Amino acid sequence: MPNSHPRCVAPRGIHALTLTTFRDVPFNAPFYRRLGFDIVTDERSGERLAQLLESERQRGFERRCAIRKPLG
């Protein structure tokens, strides 16, 4: 069930799904955007997510971005 995740995580206090993905690979960020995810801007990322993206950049993954989908 592709839309069952909100019912599973809401009771746990989780209000959004956040992940990192490739910005320009068709089956990555563009695919997730069609599912309701938005790219997280640097000013909205928070320290932990900013560190994760920086770590990915240092490993040669400059085309990665963070995306988030609100639940509810």
Secondary structure, 3 states (H helix, E strand, C coil): CCCCHHHHHHHHCCCEEEEEEECCCCCCHHHHHHCCCEECCHHHHHHHHHHHHHHHHHCCCCCEEEEEEECC
